[in-house]
Every structure is written in C-alpha cells, then in structure tokens.
Amino acid sequence: MPSLAHAHSRRPRAQGRSLTVAVLLLMSTPVPPNPIYHSTHRTYGSYLKVPELLDLQQPVYADPRTGLGHRDELLFIIMHQVYELWFKQMLHELDGVAEHLAHDQALRAAQLFERIHKIMHLVIEQLPLMETMFSTEFAKFRDALRPASGFQSVQFRKLEFTCGKKDPKMLQLVGSDDAARVEMAKFLDRPTPYDHFIRHLAREDHNVFNIPRDFLSRDTTRPHALNESLVNSLEVVYRKQDESRKGGGGERYYAQFRVAEHLLEFDKCFQIWRFGHVKMVERMIGGIVGPAVQGTGGSTGAQYLASTLMQPFWPDLWAVRARFGGAPTTGCPVAH
C-alpha cells in the first residue's frame, strides 16, 4: 500500500495530466459561430491595420561606433505620426464645418467645433511629452533626420491653407513630390471656415447682419486681413445676442453667435499650440536666445516658428472685442 507521502508526490503529476486532457478536449470541441469573437473576416487588428501600423516606426539612426539605434527616436517618430493623424481628423472635421455652414446648419457646425477643440487640446497637451527627452539625447540622432523636417508636413500646410494662412511658396517645400504639391494646391484657393460663416450670415434674414458684398467675392487664395466692415457685421451678431437678455430677439441668432465664438476658440488654441511648439523646439535645440540654429530641413528653426506667432487666422473676430469694452482710452478692465 503506497504511503501518504507517495500519494502526495503523485498527485501533481496526475493533476497535470488531467489539465492537459481538459485542454485537449476543449480545443477539439466545436465552437459555435459567434461573429463578435470568432470572425474569420474582420478582427480588431485587421480592421485597424494594427500590424501595419506598428510596422510604420522605422528609426534611421545608428551609432557609428556600436551600430545601435537610440531608444528616444521611437518616441520622436510616434509623436509626429500621431500629430499627422490628428491633422487628418481636423481637416475632416473642418470640411464638415464648411459643409454645414454652406447648408445654413449653424448648430451642426458648432457641434463639430466641440470635437475640433478637444483635438486641439490633445495636440497641445502632447508637447510636454517631447520635453521628457533631454536635448543632449535628441542631439545624438538629430543629424540622421536631415533633410526631413516638420517644415515639410503636407497636412499641416493643408490645415494652414484651410484656415486662411495662404502662402503659395509653401508648395515648394515638398521638393520633387509633384503629387503632394498638386494636393496642397487644391487647398490654396478653398474658402475658409470663416468665409463659409460670413456667407452664411449674408443669407440670414435678407442680410440682417449687413455683410459687405465685396467680401462675398473675395480672392480666397489670399489670407484674411482685418476688415472694419466685417467687424461692424460681427458687432451686430454679438449685439443681437445681447438683446436676448433684455427681452429682445437675440435668441434667434444664438447659433450664429456660437459659431463665431467657436471660430475664435479654434484660432486661440492654434496660436497656443504654435507658442508651445516654439518653446519646445527652443528647449530642444535653442535658437531664440543666442545664435540661430538651423532646422533639419534648412529653415531657421525656432526663429522661423517664432515669426508665425501672433498671426491669427481671422483678425475680425479678435478686433470686434474692442467694441464691447467702453472707450478705447479706458483700457480693458481685466488686463490689470
């Protein structure tokens, strides 16, 4: 008769055999079709192209002594690829805003702006992640990136063109990539969201906002410049909204007021992102205080980026604020 100790020594082996048999039985048991968990046509990975997506990060740096790459280059690549994806989404949403305004659906345009603002906050909040990489580490693989540069981002230029920062010289940034140049050129003469908004206002109640006719036929290959006649029209939008608190009919134009505010919010967020980007680049490579540092694509680096600050897409929306703060000599009560 086996001892108790002998029985215990055999039990794990017996349990192991039982587990193996159970697994084999489970594997051989026919699984009823369930399209949620057992699709042979579409899975999470195949739908999102995850294997292909994860194969798109291709570092180029190799240490000349060891042949090894730099671990921070992966972060650098992923951050910029994520930016490109958000640029794509913003272009998609801004197209939707333009379409809704073209059909006089101001509230639907306002709803899309809510989404765009969330994306803008994401791209702003992403900047500090890059700053977790020391400038001394970035310097080790930066030269391997030449002549590639964010200066050459086709989607970013499309975004600028879409919003009104029109500059035909930017078409030359893509070098010999004629397809990219043609694609960018399509965005150069497109009406901006602000164009669509003003045209929408002109159609409201027999031009109740007194939109100047010359704006409706403006050259859309040009950036927006301050237009005092349009500032007058925007003042009407805001004044009518204020009437709703006094028993007037301002509520009738609340949707137009909200779109105006959303346009301003987007313009503000874009400028905040530009400033954050300048400071991030300055932190990584310098170039503002002291000698200029050339970007990998040949630009003046942080100095070029700094030159783009304080250039709103839609200056009328900023200028109209001065109409509500009293006499110009009094100044802004919240500026002290």
For each residue, the residues with C-beta under 8 A, 3 or more apart:
1:
2: 6 7 10
3: 6 7
4: 7 8
5: 8 9
6: 2 3 9 10
7: 2 3 4 10 11
8: 4 5 11
9: 5 6 12
10: 2 6 7 13 14
11: 7 8 14 15
12: 9 15 16
13: 10 16 17
14: 10 11 17 18
15: 11 12 18 19
16: 12 13 19 20
17: 13 14 20 21
18: 14 15 21 22
19: 15 16 22 23
20: 16 17 23 24
21: 17 18 24 25
22: 18 19 25 26
23: 19 20 26 27
24: 20 21 27 28
25: 21 22 28 29
26: 22 23 29
27: 23 24
28: 24 25
29: 25 26
30:
31: 34 38
32:
33: 38
34: 31 37 38
35: 38 39
36: 39
37: 34
38: 31 33 34 35
39: 35 36 42 43
40:
41:
42: 39 46 47
43: 39 46 47
44: 47 48 50
45: 48 49 50 51
46: 42 43 49
47: 42 43 44
48: 44 45 53
49: 45 46 52 53
50: 44 45 53 54
51: 45 54 55
52: 49 55 56
53: 48 49 50 56
54: 50 51 57
55: 51 52
56: 52 53 81
57: 54 74 77 78 81
58: 77
59: 69 70 73 74 77 141
60: 73 144 145
61: 69 70 73 140 141 144
62: 67 68 69 144
63: 66 67 68 69 70
64:
65:
66: 63
67: 62 63
68: 62 63
69: 59 61 62 63 73 141
70: 59 61 63 73 137 140 141
71: 74
72: 75 76 133 137 138 141
73: 59 60 61 69 70 76 77 141
74: 57 59 71 77 78
75: 72 78 79 129 130 132 133
76: 72 73 79 80 130 133 138 141
77: 57 58 59 73 74 80 81
78: 57 74 75 81 82
79: 75 76 82 83 126 129 130
80: 76 77 83 84 150
81: 56 57 77 78 84 85
82: 78 79 85 86 126
83: 79 80 86 87 123 126 153
84: 80 81 87 88 153 155
85: 81 82 88 89
86: 82 83 89 90 119 122 123
87: 83 84 90 91 153 155 156 158 159
88: 84 85 91 92 155
89: 85 86 92 93 119
90: 86 87 93 94 116 119 120 159
91: 87 88 94 95 155 158 159 162
92: 88 89 95 96
93: 89 90 96 97 112 115 116 119
94: 90 91 97 98 116 159 162 163 193
95: 91 92 98 99
96: 92 93 99 100 109 112
97: 93 94 100 101 109 112 113 116 193 196
98: 94 95 101 102 191 193 196
99: 95 96 102 103
100: 96 97 103 105 106 108 109 112
101: 97 98 104 105 106 109 193 196 197 199 200 259
102: 98 99 196 199 200
103: 99 100
104: 101 200 203 204
105: 100 101 108 109
106: 100 101 109 110 200 255 256 258 259
107: 110 111 255 258
108: 100 105 111 112
109: 96 97 100 101 105 106 112 113 197 259 262
110: 106 107 113 114 255 258 259 262
111: 107 108 114 115
112: 93 96 97 100 108 109 115 116
113: 97 109 110 116 117 259 262 263 265 266
114: 110 111 117 118 262
115: 93 111 112 118 119
116: 90 93 94 97 112 113 119 120 266
117: 113 114 120 121 262 265 266 269
118: 114 115 121 122
119: 86 89 90 93 115 116 122 123
120: 90 116 117 123 124 266 269 270 273
121: 117 118 124 125 269
122: 86 118 119 125 126
123: 83 86 119 120 126 127 273
124: 120 121 127 269 272 273 276
125: 121 122 128
126: 79 82 83 122 123 129 130
127: 123 124 130 131 273 276 277 280
128: 125 131 132
129: 75 79 126 132
130: 75 76 79 126 127 133 280 284
131: 127 128 280 283 284
132: 75 128 129
133: 72 75 76 130 137 138 284
134: 137 138
135: 138 139 283 284 285 286
136: 139 140
137: 70 72 133 134 140 141
138: 72 76 133 134 135 141 142 284 285
139: 135 136 142 285
140: 61 70 136 137
141: 59 61 69 70 72 73 76 137 138 144 145
142: 138 139 145 285 296
143: 146 296
144: 60 61 62 141
145: 60 141 142 148 149 296
146: 143 296 297
147: 296 297 298
148: 145 152 296 297
149: 145 152 295 296 297 298 299
150: 80 153 156 297
151: 173 295 297 298 299 304
152: 148 149 173 174 175 297
153: 83 84 87 150 156 157
154: 157 158 174 180 183 184
155: 84 87 88 91 158 159
156: 87 150 153 159 160
157: 153 154 160 161 170 173 184 187
158: 87 91 154 155 161 162 183 184 187
159: 87 90 91 94 155 156 162 163
160: 156 157 163 164 165 166 167 170
161: 157 158 164 165 166 170 184 187 188 190
162: 91 94 158 159 187 190 192 193
163: 94 159 160 192 193 194 266 267 270 313
164: 160 161 192 194 223 224 313 314
165: 160 161 223 311 313
166: 160 161 188 221 222 223
167: 160 170 223
168: 171 188 221
169: 172
170: 157 160 161 167 173 184
171: 168 174 181 184 185 188
172: 169 175 181
173: 151 152 157 170 297
174: 152 154 171 177 180 181 184
175: 152 172
176:
177: 174 180 181
178: 181 182
179: 182 183
180: 154 174 177 183 184
181: 171 172 174 177 178 184 185
182: 178 179 185 186
183: 154 158 179 180 186 187
184: 154 157 158 161 170 171 174 180 181 187 188
185: 171 181 182 188
186: 182 183 190
187: 157 158 161 162 183 184 190
188: 161 166 168 171 184 185 221
189: 220 221
190: 161 162 186 187 220
191: 98 195 196 199 220
192: 162 163 164 195 196 220 224 313 314
193: 94 97 98 101 162 163 196 197 263
194: 163 164 197 198 224 263 313 314 316 317
195: 191 192 198 199 218 220
196: 97 98 101 102 191 192 193 199 200
197: 101 109 193 194 200 201 259 260 263
198: 194 195 201 202 211 215 216 230 233
199: 101 102 191 195 196 202 203 211 216
200: 101 102 104 106 196 197 203 204 256 259
201: 197 198 204 207 209 211 233 237 256
202: 198 199 207 209 211 216
203: 104 199 200 207
204: 104 200 201 207 208 209 253 256
205: 208
206:
207: 201 202 203 204 210 211
208: 204 205 236
209: 201 202 204 233 234 236 237 256
210: 207 232 233 236
211: 198 199 201 202 207 215 216 230 233
212: 215 216 227 229 230 233
213: 216 217
214: 217 218
215: 198 211 212 218 227 229 230
216: 198 199 202 211 212 213
217: 213 214
218: 195 214 215 222
219: 222
220: 189 190 191 192 195
221: 166 168 188 189
222: 166 218 219 225
223: 164 165 166 167 313
224: 164 192 194 227 313 314 315 316
225: 222 315
226: 231 315 316 319
227: 212 215 224 230 231 316
228: 231 232 319
229: 212 215 232 233
230: 198 211 212 215 227 233 234 316
231: 226 227 228 234 235 316 319 320 323
232: 210 228 229 235 236
233: 198 201 209 210 211 212 229 230 236 237
234: 209 230 231 237 238 260 316 317 320
235: 231 232 238 239 320 323
236: 208 209 210 232 233 239 240
237: 201 209 233 234 240 241 253 256 257 260
238: 234 235 241 242 257 260 320 323 324
239: 235 236 242 243
240: 236 237 243 244 248 249 250 252 253 257
241: 237 238 244 250 253 254 257
242: 238 239 245 246 250
243: 239 240 246 247 248 249 250
244: 240 241 248 249 250 251 254
245: 242 250
246: 242 243 250
247: 243
248: 240 243 244
249: 240 243 244 252 253
250: 240 241 242 243 244 245 246 253 254 257
251: 244 254
252: 240 249
253: 204 237 240 241 249 250 256 257
254: 241 244 250 251 257 258
255: 106 107 110 258 259
256: 106 200 201 204 209 237 253 259 260
257: 237 238 240 241 250 253 254 260 261
258: 106 107 110 254 255 261 262
259: 101 106 109 110 113 197 200 255 256 262 263
260: 197 234 237 238 256 257 263 264 317
261: 257 258 264 265
262: 109 110 113 114 117 258 259 265 266
263: 113 193 194 197 259 260 266 267 314 317
264: 260 261 267 268 314 317 318
265: 113 117 261 262 268 269
266: 113 116 117 120 163 262 263 269 270
267: 163 263 264 270 271 312 313 314 317 318
268: 264 265 271 272
269: 117 120 121 124 265 266 272 273
270: 120 163 266 267 273 274 313
271: 267 268 274 275 309 310 311 312
272: 124 268 269 275 276
273: 120 123 124 127 269 270 276 277
274: 270 271 277 278 305 308 309
275: 271 272 278 279 309
276: 124 127 272 273 279 280
277: 127 273 274 280 281 305
278: 274 275 281 282 288 302 305 306 309
279: 275 276 282 283
280: 127 130 131 276 277 283 284
281: 277 278 284 285 287 301 302 305
282: 278 279 285 286 287 288 289 302
283: 131 135 279 280
284: 130 131 133 135 138 280 281
285: 135 138 139 142 281 282 293 301 302
286: 135 282 289 290 291 293 302
287: 281 282 290 291 292 293 300 301 302 303
288: 278 282 302 303 306
289: 282 286
290: 286 287
291: 286 287
292: 287 300 301 303
293: 285 286 287 301 302
294: 298 299 300 301
295: 149 151 298 299 300 301 304
296: 142 143 145 146 147 148 149
297: 146 147 148 149 150 151 152 173
298: 147 149 151 294 295
299: 149 151 294 295 304
300: 287 292 294 295 303 304
301: 281 285 287 292 293 294 295 304 305
302: 278 281 282 285 286 287 288 293 305 306
303: 287 288 292 300 306 307
304: 151 295 299 300 301 307 308
305: 274 277 278 281 301 302 308 309
306: 278 288 302 303 309
307: 303 304
308: 274 304 305 311
309: 271 274 275 278 305 306
310: 271
311: 165 271 308
312: 267 271 315 317 318
313: 163 164 165 192 194 223 224 267 270
314: 164 192 194 224 263 264 267 317 318
315: 224 225 226 312 318 319
316: 194 224 226 227 230 231 234 319 320
317: 194 234 260 263 264 267 312 314 320
318: 264 267 312 314 315 321
319: 226 228 231 315 316 322
320: 231 234 235 238 316 317 323 324
321: 318 324 325
322: 319 325 328
323: 231 235 238 320
324: 238 320 321
325: 321 322 330 331 332 333
326: 330
327: 330
328: 322
329:
330: 325 326 327 333
331: 325 335 336
332: 325 335
333: 325 330 336
334:
335: 331 332
336: 331 333
